[in-house]
Amino acid sequence: MREAMEAAKTTTKKATVVRFTKRNQVVWLLALFLISTATAQQSPLPPPQKRVSPDAYGRAPVAIRAALKKQQCELPETQHWDETQLNIVQGHFGNSTQNDWAAICIAPDGSMRALVFWGKSAPCPAEIRHGWSVKGHFPPGQAGSLYLLKAPPSQITAYREFFGDSHTNPILHDGVEIGGDEASLIYYCHKGRWLELAGND
């Protein structure tokens, strides 16, 4: 009889320990979840880019840097993502054979626009001022997450297929992509004007 009672006590103790252990595990996992959530919410946003002189872009042609300085342009400090050049870029923006350059320009008052330096003929305006991607204003010395890059035809087509696009023009040459952390817009030269095509969203 005594042995049976001792066995029952032992079983009860084991069950209590198991329940206690499981409860501790649940509490511990809940605490980890709350800590990780709080940490994620408190993680600071990356600081905005600073503006730099066109001369900071030493790879760009001297004539283009001089033209940007003449118009009092500054640029975001980030010049590339790995092998992708940013903010002053070479591409075929008018047709598939002509070599052109495009650059973002932040004015002293914080407004922005894109400038295109045509290699030969000028099939579209040399400035891009329309569209939400160039409508913002930056505080003095800052450039936010702004970037400009060359959008090759394959990338433009991929965006069109994934996000959809109201335009049906053929994609035969590069576009100018302008955006920030949230999204981007592609400007495509077609029949004398810059179309606004779907970019990264």
Rosetta blueprint (number, residue, H / E / L):
1 M L
2 R H
3 E H
4 A H
5 M H
6 E H
7 A H
8 A H
9 K H
10 T H
11 T H
12 T H
13 K H
14 K H
15 A H
16 T H
17 V H
18 V H
19 R H
20 F H
21 T H
22 K H
23 R H
24 N H
25 Q H
26 V H
27 V H
28 W H
29 L H
30 L H
31 A H
32 L H
33 F H
34 L H
35 I H
36 S H
37 T H
38 A H
39 T H
40 A H
41 Q H
42 Q H
43 S L
44 P L
45 L L
46 P L
47 P L
48 P L
49 Q E
50 K E
51 R E
52 V E
53 S L
54 P H
55 D H
56 A H
57 Y L
58 G L
59 R L
60 A L
61 P L
62 V H
63 A H
64 I H
65 R H
66 A H
67 A H
68 L H
69 K H
70 K H
71 Q L
72 Q L
73 C L
74 E E
75 L E
76 P E
77 E L
78 T L
79 Q L
80 H E
81 W E
82 D L
83 E L
84 T E
85 Q E
86 L L
87 N L
88 I E
89 V E
90 Q E
91 G E
92 H L
93 F L
94 G L
95 N L
96 S L
97 T L
98 Q L
99 N L
100 D E
101 W E
102 A E
103 A E
104 I E
105 C E
106 I E
107 A L
108 P L
109 D L
110 G L
111 S L
112 M E
113 R E
114 A E
115 L E
116 V E
117 F E
118 W L
119 G L
120 K L
121 S L
122 A L
123 P L
124 C L
125 P L
126 A L
127 E E
128 I E
129 R L
130 H L
131 G L
132 W H
133 S H
134 V H
135 K L
136 G L
137 H L
138 F L
139 P L
140 P L
141 G L
142 Q E
143 A E
144 G E
145 S L
146 L L
147 Y E
148 L E
149 L E
150 K E
151 A E
152 P L
153 P H
154 S H
155 Q H
156 I H
157 T H
158 A H
159 Y H
160 R H
161 E H
162 F H
163 F H
164 G L
165 D L
166 S L
167 H L
168 T L
169 N L
170 P L
171 I L
172 L L
173 H L
174 D L
175 G E
176 V E
177 E E
178 I E
179 G E
180 G L
181 D L
182 E L
183 A L
184 S E
185 L E
186 I E
187 Y E
188 Y E
189 C E
190 H E
191 K L
192 G L
193 R E
194 W E
195 L E
196 E E
197 L E
198 A E
199 G L
200 N L
201 D L
